[in-house]
């Protein structure tokens, strides 16, 4: 992802053009706050603006912190971004191994949407019905600020085999579902292994999708029908792309309802430069 820490003066058309030129999964544009919080942030994919996204928030927080935009560096810091989906609190903490760990709380509570037929999902992902796990839930929409179609598969082979079939994915996109999050309860060194496809949003596949895995944490929490408290998952994504990422998701459930979800991980800045706007 890319971060523009001083985006004042840019209009919506310019931001979309810049995001398309970068052609990253997301580009974040940072503005002075309007609601008394730390900053206002707008997030664009190569084709559209998002109301909320996971890694752009963590990456933006890290970039602002690393480059001195948040003042003097501290071992622990809490900031809040203003976004279209609401307020997004982000924590920045120095871990014992010397790395920085960042975690955000989703701007919206979990909401569960419609269930889709296994047949339509199989067509969109080039999988057979036997490869889709429906014992825990049917393919279903879940959101904590951005909706995703959640699809559980039964094996690592099915996860590796999954791919976005454009003709059938187009039908889902027409229903307002541009994002398909496929996951496996792997039970190895990771609790979950996942992949996210968004072929009509300029992102054929994303190596790390914080908003999707945050929503997944909420869904998995809801499925623990007789349990309450806090739950956590270590998630691998991007492995099949050769760009492995590790994410850490949490959810809190009180009186049978998931009330909070979080997603976290590490960030690394790999490049910086100056963008000149004619």
KOLVEX-440641 format. One record per atom (N, C-alpha, C): x, z, y; residue in one letter. Coordinates in pm, whole numbers, padded with zeros to 5 digits, always signed. Layout:
! KOLVEX-440641
XZYA
...
***
This chain:
! KOLVEX-440641
+00084+00000-00119X
+00000+00000+00000X
+00088+00000+00124X
+00026-00037+00238X
+00096-00034+00366X
+00023+00061+00460X
+00098+00122+00551X
+00042+00215+00649X
+00086+00171+00788X
-00010+00156+00878X
+00021+00131+01019X
-00011+00260+01094X
+00090+00340+01127X
+00066+00474+01181X
+00015+00477+01325X
+00031+00365+01397X
-00015+00359+01536X
-00095+00229+01555X
-00221+00233+01516X
-00303+00112+01512X
-00394+00097+01634X
-00377+00182+01735X
-00461+00172+01854X
-00453+00030+01911X
-00569-00021+01952X
-00574-00153+02013X
-00608-00264+01917X
-00597-00238+01786X
-00633-00340+01688X
-00784-00342+01669X
-00841-00461+01663X
-00983-00470+01633X
-01003-00498+01485X
-01129-00500+01442X
-01161-00514+01299X
-01111-00646+01242X
-01124-00753+01318X
-01077-00884+01271X
-00926-00882+01250X
-00854-00824+01343X
-00708-00817+01330X
-00667-00732+01211X
-00734-00620+01191X
-00701-00534+01077X
-00723-00608+00945X
-00834-00680+00936X
-00859-00755+00813X
-00755-00864+00792X
-00715-00930+00899X
-00611-01034+00888X
-00478-00975+00845X
-00443-00860+00897X
-00317-00794+00860X
-00320-00752+00713X
-00433-00694+00671X
-00446-00653+00530X
-00436-00773+00437X
-00495-00886+00478X
-00488-01007+00396X
-00345-01059+00391X
-00273-01048+00503X
-00135-01096+00507X
-00045-01009+00420X
-00061-00878+00426X
+00017-00790+00338X
-00018-00816+00192X
-00148-00834+00164X
-00198-00863+00030X
-00170-00750-00069X
-00163-00626-00019X
-00154-00510-00106X
-00296-00468-00147X
-00305-00377-00243X
-00437-00327-00282X
-00511-00272-00161X
-00440-00197-00076X
-00500-00144+00046X
-00397-00139+00158X
-00446-00147+00280X
-00366-00124+00400X
-00442-00024+00485X
-00372+00081+00528X
-00435+00188+00607X
-00393+00178+00753X
-00491+00191+00841X
-00469+00184+00985X
-00503+00321+01045X
-00410+00379+01119X
-00423+00516+01167X
-00451+00516+01318X
-00553+00594+01357X
-00596+00604+01497X
-00601+00751+01538X
-00603+00778+01667X
-00625+00916+01712X
-00760+00966+01661X
-00773+01096+01642X
-00900+01150+01588X
-01013+01140+01690X
-01135+01131+01638X
-01254+01129+01722X
-01342+01251+01698X
-01311+01328+01591X
-01394+01443+01555X
-01312+01572+01550X
-01198+01572+01616X
-01118+01693+01623X
-01031+01720+01502X
-01016+01622+01411X
-00934+01641+01292X
-00793+01585+01317X
-00717+01562+01210X
-00577+01522+01226X
-00564+01378+01274X
-00629+01285+01207X
-00626+01144+01244X
-00755+01078+01194X
-00786+00964+01253X
-00889+00875+01200X
-00818+00765+01122X
-00869+00733+01003X
-00805+00633+00917X
-00909+00530+00873X
-00872+00402+00885X
-00955+00294+00833X
-00875+00220+00727X
-00940+00185+00616X
-00872+00131+00498X
-00930-00006+00465X
-00842-00104+00450X
-00884-00241+00419X
-00815-00291+00293X
-00890-00360+00207X
-00832-00441+00100X
-00804-00579+00159X
-00751-00673+00083X
-00732-00808+00139X
-00862-00877+00181X
-00978-00827+00135X
-01104-00896+00166X
-01207-00813+00240X
-01193-00680+00242X
-01300-00599+00302X
-01250-00459+00338X
-01332-00389+00416X
-01301-00250+00452X
-01367-00156+00350X
-01295-00048+00316X
-01347+00052+00224X
-01385+00179+00301X
-01492+00246+00260X
-01528+00371+00326X
-01436+00487+00288X
-01368+00472+00173X
-01282+00579+00122X
-01198+00520+00011X
-01076+00569-00004X
-00990+00532-00117X
-00890+00644-00138X
-00841+00656-00260X
-00755+00768-00293X
-00612+00753-00246X
-00542+00655-00304X
-00400+00643-00274X
-00371+00608-00127X
-00455+00530-00059X
-00429+00509+00083X
-00429+00639+00164X
-00511+00735+00124X
-00509+00864+00192X
-00382+00941+00162X
-00344+00944+00035X
-00222+01017-00001X
-00099+00949+00059X
-00095+00816+00051X
+00018+00742+00106X
+00026+00755+00257X
-00090+00752+00324X
-00091+00767+00469X
-00044+00906+00509X
-00093+01008+00439X
-00049+01144+00468X
+00102+01158+00450X
+00153+01101+00343X
+00297+01110+00315X
+00378+01036+00420X
+00332+00916+00458X
+00404+00837+00557X
+00407+00908+00693X
+00293+00961+00734X
+00287+01033+00862X
+00377+01156+00859X
+00373+01228+00749X
+00455+01348+00734X
+00604+01313+00734X
+00642+01214+00653X
+00783+01179+00635X
+00844+01128+00764X
+00766+01055+00842X
+00819+00991+00962X
+00793+01068+01090X
+00755+01195+01077X
+00747+01283+01192X
+00621+01276+01275X
+00518+01206+01228X
+00394+01194+01306X
+00308+01320+01299X
+00340+01411+01208X
+00264+01534+01195X
+00341+01655+01247X
+00445+01628+01323X
+00524+01737+01379X
+00633+01783+01285X
+00676+01905+01303X
+00787+01960+01224X
+00747+01971+01077X
+00837+01928+00989X
+00810+01932+00844X
+00803+02076+00796X
+00705+02102+00711X
+00687+02233+00650X
+00676+02215+00500X
+00703+02321+00424X
+00695+02313+00278X
+00551+02299+00230X
+00456+02333+00316X
+00315+02322+00280X
+00236+02289+00406X
+00148+02190+00395X
+00071+02148+00512X
-00066+02100+00468X
-00167+02126+00551X
-00303+02079+00525X
-00348+01996+00644X
-00398+01876+00617X
-00446+01788+00722X
-00583+01734+00682X
-00653+01673+00778X
-00786+01617+00750X
-00797+01482+00818X
-00837+01380+00740X
-00859+01246+00793X
-01008+01222+00813X
-01040+01152+00921X
-01177+01109+00948X
-01193+00966+00896X
-01292+00947+00809X
-01314+00814+00750X
-01462+00782+00745X
-01494+00660+00711X
-01635+00618+00708X
-01716+00700+00609X
-01655+00741+00497X
-01727+00818+00396X
-01738+00966+00434X
-01662+01010+00535X
-01664+01150+00575X
-01525+01203+00597X
-01512+01335+00597X
-01383+01400+00618X
-01309+01412+00486X
-01179+01381+00490X
-01096+01384+00368X
-00981+01482+00389X
-00991+01605+00334X
-00881+01700+00343X
-00767+01659+00248X
-00644+01669+00295X
-00527+01636+00214X
-00425+01750+00225X
-00372+01792+00112X
-00266+01893+00111X
-00133+01827+00077X
-00026+01875+00140X
+00109+01825+00116X
+00194+01947+00081X
+00252+01947-00039X
+00326+02064-00084X
+00457+02023-00150X
+00561+02101-00124X
+00690+02079-00188X
+00688+02144-00325X
+00706+02062-00430X
+00703+02113-00567X
+00837+02178-00603X
+00839+02251-00714X
+00959+02320-00756X
+01073+02226-00789X
+01040+02102-00832X
+01145+02006-00866X
+01198+01931-00744X
+01147+01965-00627X
+01195+01901-00505X
+01114+01781-00461X
+01018+01737-00544X
+00931+01626-00506X
+00814+01678-00422X
+00752+01585-00349X
+00634+01620-00273X
+00510+01589-00355X
+00418+01683-00360X
+00292+01662-00430X
+00180+01662-00326X
+00098+01558-00330X
-00013+01545-00236X
-00144+01542-00314X
-00245+01605-00259X
-00377+01609-00325X
-00486+01602-00219X
-00588+01523-00247X
-00702+01514-00156X
-00828+01565-00223X
-00919+01611-00139X
-01053+01646-00184X
-01147+01533-00143X
-01231+01488-00233X
-01318+01374-00205X
-01413+01406-00090X
-01449+01304-00010X
-01536+01327+00106X
-01683+01345+00071X
-01722+01308-00050X
-01862+01320-00091X
-01870+01388-00226X
-01980+01458-00254X
-02001+01512-00388X
-02025+01398-00487X
-02009+01428-00613X
-02033+01327-00717X
-02177+01278-00712X
-02191+01146-00719X
-02324+01086-00738X
-02315+00989-00854X
-02414+00993-00940X
-02418+00906-01057X
-02527+00802-01038X
-02492+00675-01062X
-02586+00566-01043X
-02638+00511-01173X
-02674+00385-01170X
-02739+00321-01282X
-02646+00304-01403X
-02708+00294-01519X
-02636+00258-01640X
-02651+00107-01660X
-02546+00045-01713X
-02548-00100-01739X
-02546-00125-01888X
-02592-00240-01927X
-02595-00274-02069X
-02453-00294-02120X
-02433-00253-02244X
-02303-00272-02307X
-02269-00421-02313X
-02369-00503-02336X
-02346-00647-02347X
-02286-00704-02219X
-02343-00669-02104X
-02293-00723-01979X
-02151-00677-01951X
-02121-00553-01987X
-01986-00500-01966X
-01887-00566-02060X
-01927-00587-02184X
-01838-00655-02280X
-01802-00794-02231X
-01899-00865-02179X
-01873-00999-02129X
-01777-00997-02011X
-01793-00898-01923X
-01708-00890-01804X
-01566-00849-01837X
-01547-00779-01951X
-01414-00727-01986X
-01353-00793-02109X
-01422-00892-02166X
-01375-00961-02286X
-01351-00863-02401X
-01446-00773-02420X
-01440-00676-02529X
-01565-00689-02616X
-01556-00640-02738X
-01673-00638-02826X
-01749-00508-02807X
-01874-00506-02850X
-01955-00385-02836X
-01895-00269-02914X
-01828-00299-03025X
-01769-00194-03107X
-01651-00127-03037X
-01598-00192-02934X
-01482-00136-02864X
-01523-00047-02745X
-01652-00046-02712X
-01702+00037-02604X
-01754+00168-02661X
-01709+00281-02606X
-01755+00412-02652X
-01881+00450-02574X
-01990+00475-02646X
-02114+00512-02579X
-02165+00649-02625X
-02088+00719-02709X
-02131+00850-02756X
-02137+00950-02640X
-02041+00939-02547X
-02037+01032-02433X
-02125+00984-02317X
-02122+00855-02290X
-02208+00797-02187X
-02204+00645-02200X
-02310+00580-02158X
-02311+00435-02147X
-02233+00395-02022X
-02191+00270-02011X
-02128+00224-01886X
-02216+00264-01768X
-02155+00334-01671X
-02236+00394-01565X
-02160+00398-01434X
-02234+00389-01326X
-02175+00394-01193X
-02156+00540-01152X
-02037+00570-01098X
-02007+00704-01046X
-01931+00688-00916X
-01954+00781-00823X
-01891+00772-00691X
-01867+00909-00632X
-01755+00923-00559X
-01732+01039-00473X
-01697+00989-00332X
-01748+00871-00299X
-01720+00809-00171X
-01708+00658-00183X
-01682+00610-00305X
-01673+00467-00335X
-01719+00448-00479X
-01818+00363-00505X
-01874+00351-00641X
-01788+00267-00734X
-01779+00313-00859X
-01709+00242-00965X
-01798+00239-01088X
-01787+00130-01164X
-01852+00123-01294X
-01757+00183-01396X
-01795+00294-01457X
-01710+00365-01552X
-01740+00318-01694X
-01635+00273-01762X
-01649+00221-01898X
-01548+00290-01987X
-01596+00364-02086X
-01507+00430-02181X
-01486+00339-02302X
-01362+00328-02348X
-01331+00249-02468X
-01285+00341-02580X
-01283+00287-02702X
-01260+00370-02818X
-01115+00376-02865X
-01030+00284-02818X
-00894+00279-02870X
-00798+00228-02764X
-00670+00258-02786X
-00568+00207-02695X
-00561+00056-02703X
-00592+00000-02821X
-00592-00146-02836X
-00698-00209-02747X
-00816-00146-02741X
-00922-00199-02656X
-00884-00189-02508X
-00821-00078-02471X
-00777-00063-02332X
-00675-00170-02295X
-00581-00194-02384X
-00477-00294-02357X
-00534-00435-02356X
-00636-00458-02436X
-00696-00591-02449X
-00784-00627-02330X
-00842-00527-02265X
-00940-00552-02159X
-00883-00641-02049X
-00965-00732-02003X
-00927-00817-01890X
-01055-00858-01817X
-01042-00892-01693X
-01158-00929-01614X
-01191-01077-01634X
-01312-01104-01682X
-01359-01241-01701X
-01439-01278-01577X
-01388-01372-01498X
-01441-01395-01365X
-01589-01431-01362X
-01633-01520-01451X
-01773-01563-01447X
-01869-01447-01464X
-01836-01357-01558X
-01926-01245-01584X
-01903-01131-01486X
-01777-01112-01440X
-01751-01011-01338X
-01822-01046-01209X
-01841-01177-01184X
-01910-01222-01064X
-02054-01170-01062X
-02114-01161-01180X
-02251-01111-01187X
-02257-00963-01148X
-02158-00886-01191X
-02152-00745-01152X
-02126-00732-01003X
-02039-00817-00953X
-02008-00815-00810X
-02133-00844-00728X
-02216-00933-00776X
-02339-00967-00705X
-02436-00849-00702X
-02421-00757-00797X
-02504-00637-00801X
-02445-00523-00717X
-02337-00553-00646X
-02272-00452-00563X
-02173-00366-00638X
-02119-00419-00749X
-02024-00343-00831X
-01892-00421-00843X
-01812-00422-00738X
-01687-00498-00743X
-01577-00430-00820X
-01592-00299-00852X
-01485-00222-00914X
-01525-00177-01055X
-01442-00209-01154X
-01467-00169-01293X
-01350-00081-01338X
-01381+00043-01371X
-01279+00139-01413X
-01294+00164-01563X
-01195+00124-01639X
-01197+00135-01785X
-01102+00248-01826X
-01148+00335-01916X
-01062+00448-01951X
-01074+00485-02098X
-00971+00556-02145X
-00963+00606-02282X
-00924+00753-02278X
-00991+00834-02357X
-00949+00974-02375X
-00833+00971-02475X
-00713+00959-02424X
-00599+00928-02511X
-00549+01049-02590X
-00546+01166-02528X
-00505+01285-02601X
-00360+01284-02644X
-00275+01204-02580X
-00131+01206-02610X
-00063+01288-02501X
+00044+01238-02440X
+00103+01313-02329X
+00015+01309-02206X
-00086+01223-02209X
-00185+01215-02103X
-00323+01249-02161X
-00408+01301-02077X
-00546+01326-02119X
-00627+01197-02115X
-00597+01114-02014X
-00671+00991-01991X
-00574+00877-01964X
-00606+00758-02016X
-00535+00635-01978X
-00640+00541-01920X
-00610+00477-01807X
-00714+00400-01739X
-00659+00271-01680X
-00753+00182-01648X
-00724+00056-01579X
-00840+00028-01483X
-00811-00037-01370X
-00916-00068-01273X
-00905-00215-01232X
-01018-00285-01244X
-01024-00428-01212X
-01116-00450-01091X
-01071-00533-00997X
-01153-00570-00881X
-01118-00713-00841X
-01146-00811-00926X
-01097-00947-00903X
-01155-01016-00780X
-01271-00971-00734X
-01331-01036-00618X
-01306-00959-00489X
-01221-00857-00497X
-01184-00782-00379X
-01036-00800-00347X
-00978-00908-00402X
-00838-00936-00377X
-00744-00855-00462X
-00798-00781-00560X
-00716-00694-00645X
-00751-00723-00790X
-00675-00811-00855X
-00705-00842-00994X
-00702-00716-01079X
-00597-00635-01061X
-00587-00505-01126X
-00505-00414-01038X
-00544-00287-01032X
-00477-00191-00946X
-00393-00096-01032X
-00268-00068-00993X
-00184+00020-01074X
-00218+00168-01061X
-00287+00207-00955X
-00322+00347-00936X
-00442+00355-00843X
-00553+00408-00893X
-00676+00411-00814X
-00726+00554-00804X
-00689+00621-00694X
-00725+00761-00679X
-00875+00783-00670X
-00945+00698-00595X
-01089+00716-00578X
-01164+00698-00710X
-01116+00606-00795X
-01181+00584-00925X
-01159+00703-01018X
-01035+00750-01024X
-01006+00861-01114X
-01064+00992-01063X
-01081+01004-00932X
-01149+01121-00876X
-01296+01121-00918X
-01359+01003-00910X
-01498+00992-00955X
-01509+01014-01106X
-01408+00965-01179X
-01407+00987-01324X
-01400+01135-01356X
-01320+01209-01281X
-01311+01354-01302X
-01448+01418-01283X
-01521+01372-01181X
-01654+01425-01160X
-01748+01393-01274X
-01741+01270-01325X
-01825+01231-01437X
-01791+01313-01562X
-01663+01328-01591X
-01622+01405-01709X
-01663+01551-01696X
-01658+01602-01575X
-01704+01739-01552X
-01853+01752-01581X
-01931+01654-01536X
-02075+01657-01561X
-02106+01654-01710X
-02022+01585-01787X
-02046+01572-01931X
-02018+01701-02007X
-01947+01795-01943X
-01923+01926-02005X
-02047+02013-01979X
-02153+01984-02048X
-02285+02039-02015X
-02291+02191-02019X
-02221+02255-02112X
-02233+02400-02126X
-02111+02473-02074X
-02026+02402-02000X
-01906+02464-01946X
-01911+02466-01794X
-01845+02568-01736X
-01834+02577-01592X
-01692+02618-01556X
-01659+02605-01428X
-01526+02640-01382X
-01451+02518-01333X
-01318+02524-01338X
-01234+02413-01293X
-01173+02343-01414X
-01169+02211-01408X
-01113+02130-01514X
-01008+02038-01454X
-00911+01998-01536X
-00805+01910-01485X
-00766+01808-01590X
-00716+01695-01543X
-00676+01586-01631X
-00549+01520-01578X
-00457+01489-01668X
-00339+01410-01634X
-00367+01266-01677X
-00355+01173-01584X
-00403+01036-01607X
-00291+00935-01588X
-00282+00841-01682X
-00187+00729-01671X
-00263+00603-01633X
-00209+00528-01538X
-00268+00400-01499X
-00155+00303-01464X
-00182+00175-01476X
-00083+00074-01439X
+00017+00041-01548X
+00007+00106-01663X
+00104+00084-01772X
+00100-00060-01818X
-00020-00114-01837X
-00034-00250-01888X
+00017-00354-01788X
+00028-00317-01662X
+00079-00406-01559X
+00230-00399-01544X
+00291-00302-01612X
+00433-00278-01592X
+00461-00200-01464X
+00358-00133-01410X
+00372-00052-01289X
+00308+00085-01315X
+00368+00164-01405X
+00305+00290-01447X
+00294+00392-01334X
+00179+00458-01329X
+00153+00563-01232X
+00096+00684-01305X
+00122+00802-01249X
+00066+00925-01303X
-00018+00992-01196X
-00142+01025-01230X
-00234+01088-01137X
-00283+01219-01197X
-00319+01311-01109X
-00368+01442-01152X
-00505+01465-01088X
-00608+01474-01172X
-00745+01490-01123X
-00796+01629-01156X
-00881+01680-01067X
-00945+01809-01090X
-01093+01801-01051X
-01171+01889-01109X
-01312+01900-01073X
-01355+02046-01088X
-01451+02085-01005X
-01505+02221-01011X
-01655+02213-01033X
-01701+02291-01130X
-01842+02290-01167X
-01900+02431-01152X
-02011+02441-01079X
-02077+02569-01054X
-02225+02555-01085X
-02275+02645-01168X
-02418+02647-01203X
-02466+02511-01253X
-02385+02451-01338X
-02424+02326-01402X
-02406+02201-01318X
-02346+02214-01198X
-02332+02099-01110X
-02188+02088-01061X
-02134+01965-01065X
-01999+01940-01014X
-02004+01942-00862X
-01929+02035-00802X
-01939+02055-00657X
-01817+02002-00582X
-01703+01987-00649X
-01584+01936-00582X
-01499+01857-00680X
-01430+01756-00627X
-01334+01679-00707X
-01210+01654-00623X
-01096+01647-00692X
-00968+01625-00626X
-00885+01522-00704X
-00796+01454-00635X
-00699+01367-00700X
-00565+01385-00630X
-00457+01386-00709X
-00326+01409-00650X
-00216+01334-00722X
-00098+01337-00661X
+00018+01272-00720X
+00134+01270-00622X
+00237+01196-00657X
+00356+01184-00574X
+00356+01050-00500X
+00430+01043-00392X
+00444+00921-00314X
+00591+00894-00285X
+00624+00767-00268X
+00760+00726-00231X
+00749+00617-00125X
+00823+00630-00017X
+00829+00524+00083X
+00941+00428+00045X
+00909+00298+00034X
+01010+00203-00013X
+01058+00109+00096X
+00986+00101+00208X
+01028+00010+00313X
+00961+00048+00444X
+01018+00008+00555X
+00956+00028+00685X
+00997-00087+00776X
+00916-00112+00879X
+00946-00221+00970X
+00856-00218+01090X
+00865-00321+01171X
+00786-00334+01292X
+00698-00457+01282X
+00569-00440+01312X
+00475-00551+01309X
+00442-00590+01453X
+00469-00713+01489X
+00443-00762+01623X
+00312-00842+01624X
+00220-00800+01710X
+00091-00867+01720X
+00094-00960+01841X
+00077-01093+01821X
+00084-01186+01934X
-00033-01166+02030X
***
